[in-house]
Amino acid sequence: MTASEALIHYKGRDVSEKLFRTDKTFIGSKSMRVQSAQSLSEKIFVEFIALIVRNRIYNLLKEMMLRLETRPNYMTVPAALRELEKIEMVRRNNGQYRLDHAVTKKQKTILCSFGLSDIDVKSIAMDIGKQLSGSPTSIDETATKEDEDDGEDTFNIID
């Protein structure tokens, strides 16, 4: 591990610890907003998992920023999530669900840091649209074809 990698790792950990500490302080001031100790424990557990996910997003965005020539301001976790929230599906007059807008350049950059592309988003959106409209999805069609081939339940593991 190089010094710059160690610094990036430390900063990501530091942010997560500060966020968790802030919530623990808020909870410690007798403002739990839950009915039982079990609910409080579950709330803290969910927050802990969310911070793990947030830290992974932070690290992936940071790695992408190091590869980019410029330092875009949309590569922070809150800004990236706000940008990705703009990807939405709408129901058209014919009852079909489709992406409302094309994937923007900013969104493509963010998706690239997660190992996704706009083609992946379009494919997933098409599958979701088919599920919502009641049509079989490409996943369902693949499973049906495999079941018809040999009559046995087989599972393919893809690395």
C-alpha positions in Angstrom: 0.0 0.0 0.0 1.4 3.4 -1.0 1.3 6.5 1.1 -1.5 8.0 -1.1 -3.6 4.9 -0.9 -3.2 4.8 2.9 -4.2 8.5 3.1 -7.3 7.8 1.0 -8.2 4.8 3.1 -7.8 6.9 6.3 -9.9 9.8 5.1 -12.7 7.4 4.1 -12.6 5.7 7.5 -12.4 9.1 9.2 -15.6 10.4 7.5 -17.5 7.2 8.4 -16.4 7.3 12.0 -17.4 11.0 12.3 -20.9 10.3 10.8 -21.4 7.3 13.2 -20.1 9.3 16.2 -22.5 12.2 15.3 -25.5 9.8 15.4 -24.4 8.1 18.6 -24.1 11.6 20.2 -27.6 12.5 18.9 -29.0 9.2 20.3 -27.1 9.7 23.6 -28.9 13.0 24.2 -32.1 11.1 25.2 -33.7 11.6 21.8 -33.8 8.0 20.6 -37.1 8.3 18.7 -37.7 4.6 19.2 -39.8 2.6 21.6 -37.4 -0.1 22.7 -33.8 -1.0 23.2 -34.1 -3.6 20.5 -35.4 -1.0 18.0 -32.5 1.2 18.9 -30.1 -1.6 18.4 -31.6 -2.4 15.0 -31.5 1.3 14.0 -27.8 1.4 14.8 -27.1 -1.8 12.9 -28.9 -0.5 9.8 -26.9 2.7 10.1 -23.7 0.7 10.4 -24.5 -1.2 7.2 -25.4 2.0 5.4 -22.0 3.5 6.4 -20.2 0.4 5.0 -22.0 0.9 1.7 -21.3 4.6 1.8 -17.6 4.0 2.4 -17.5 1.6 -0.6 -19.2 4.2 -2.8 -16.7 6.8 -1.5 -13.7 4.6 -2.3 -15.0 3.7 -5.8 -15.6 7.4 -6.6 -12.2 8.4 -5.2 -10.5 5.8 -7.4 -12.3 7.1 -10.5 -11.3 10.7 -9.6 -7.7 9.7 -9.5 -8.0 8.4 -13.0 -9.7 11.5 -14.4 -7.7 14.5 -15.5 -10.0 17.1 -14.0 -11.5 17.1 -10.5 -15.3 17.2 -11.0 -17.4 18.3 -8.1 -20.1 15.7 -8.7 -17.8 12.9 -7.6 -18.6 13.2 -3.9 -21.0 10.7 -2.4 -23.9 13.1 -1.8 -23.5 14.7 -5.2 -23.2 11.4 -7.0 -26.3 10.0 -5.3 -28.2 13.2 -6.3 -27.0 12.8 -9.8 -28.0 9.1 -10.0 -31.4 9.8 -8.5 -32.2 11.7 -11.8 -32.3 8.4 -13.6 -35.9 7.5 -13.5 -38.6 5.5 -15.3 -42.0 6.8 -16.4 -45.1 5.1 -17.6 -46.0 6.0 -21.2 -49.5 6.2 -22.6 -49.3 2.7 -24.0 -48.6 1.3 -20.5 -44.9 0.7 -21.1 -42.3 1.9 -18.7 -39.2 3.5 -20.1 -36.3 5.7 -19.0 -37.5 9.3 -18.8 -34.2 10.8 -20.1 -31.0 9.6 -21.7 -28.1 8.9 -19.3 -26.0 12.1 -19.1 -22.2 12.3 -19.3 -21.9 12.9 -15.5 -24.0 9.9 -14.8 -21.9 7.8 -17.2 -18.8 8.8 -15.4 -20.3 7.9 -12.0 -21.7 4.6 -13.3 -18.2 3.8 -14.8 -16.7 4.1 -11.3 -19.1 1.3 -10.2 -18.3 -0.9 -13.2 -21.5 -0.1 -15.0 -22.3 1.6 -18.3 -25.4 3.3 -19.8 -26.1 0.1 -21.7 -26.4 -1.8 -18.4 -28.8 0.8 -17.1 -30.9 0.6 -20.3 -31.0 -3.2 -20.1 -32.0 -3.2 -16.5 -34.7 -0.5 -17.2 -36.0 -2.7 -20.0 -36.2 -5.7 -17.7 -38.0 -3.7 -15.0 -40.4 -2.3 -17.6 -41.2 -5.8 -18.7 -41.8 -7.0 -15.2 -44.1 -4.0 -14.4 -46.1 -4.6 -17.6 -46.4 -8.3 -17.0 -44.2 -9.5 -19.9 -41.5 -12.1 -19.2 -38.1 -10.6 -18.7 -34.9 -11.8 -20.3 -33.9 -13.5 -17.1 -37.2 -15.4 -17.0 -36.8 -16.3 -20.7 -33.3 -17.7 -20.0 -34.5 -19.7 -17.0 -37.4 -21.1 -19.0 -35.1 -22.2 -21.9 -32.7 -23.9 -19.5 -35.6 -25.8 -17.8 -36.9 -27.0 -21.2 -33.4 -28.2 -22.3 -32.9 -31.2 -20.0 -35.8 -31.1 -17.5 -33.5 -30.7 -14.5 -32.9 -27.7 -12.3 -29.4 -26.5 -13.0 -27.7 -23.4 -11.8 -25.0 -21.6 -13.6 -22.5 -19.7 -11.4 -21.0 -16.7 -13.2 -17.9 -15.2 -11.6 
